[in-house]
Amino acid sequence: MKTLEELREEIDEIDTELHELLTRRIKIGQEVAKAKKVNSGFNLRPGREAQILRKLISRNTPPLSANSIYRIWREILSANLNQQTQINAAAYLPSRDYYDLAQDYCGSSSKIIEFSIFQEVLDQITKGAAHIGMVPGFWDNLDGRCWDKFVEVSEENNLKVISVVPIIKRQGVTKSLAMIAKQKAEETGDDSSLFAIKGESGEVHNYLIDLGPDCNWKLVVVDGYTESLKVSEGATCLHIGNFANVISAS
């Protein structure tokens, strides 16, 4: 049986190895940034991040929990991205629950700038003052007029929902944050697609969100990654995003 001192020395060695691997990962990330400039790649890769987390969680076994994996790697992924370019996130966070989700997603590296209303976040994204917007999820039953306004300006300004967090099921978490940006989301292999419909939706869809009597649009969530949706004749349909599905931590 090893002594306490020997066990501590072993932990110190592992910490050193982990630090060296993290430094190596950051350096590779810097090379990725150079390659992106050549190939005009997106800086934000929520789809790629979802695939990384999905793979890690699928191979994880106790005693390390899936939630620990999520929080550790979210910090790593955020740090890596911010070595490539400093990410500014505009956020509308009406309660502590939303603030905690934003912090978990951004880690300590991305700069979160809070705004008092949804519209200000849209303004920051459309004029390029922020890379990503973080707003309460479209199924959180908040003021539907916020998402109605998002739809109205999304096509003209190329705004899309590119991720919904948390991406892992977490006990006690009932809120969600939608990430919006001026780019498309990447396909991950396990996704949902988001559409806005004005008029009759036609087919029965997986999830129909009525934004309220004062709103012009309804939202529809469908399984799979797609940018088109069949609706009734005379109805208007806009594709407004795609996002990776929640990862089961079981």
Secondary structure, DSSP 8 states (H G I E B T S, - for coil): ---HHHHHHHHHHHHHHHHHHHHHHHHHHHHHHHHHHHHT--S--HHHHHHHHHHHHHH--TTS-HHHHHHHHHHHHHHHHHHHS--EEEE---SHHHHHHHHHHHTTTSEEEE-SSHHHHHHHHHTTS-SEEEEE-TTS-S-HHHHHHHHHHHHHHT-EEEEEE--B--TT----EEEEESS-----SSEEEEEEEES---S--SEEEE--TT-S-EEEEEESS-S-----TT-EEEEEEEEE--B---
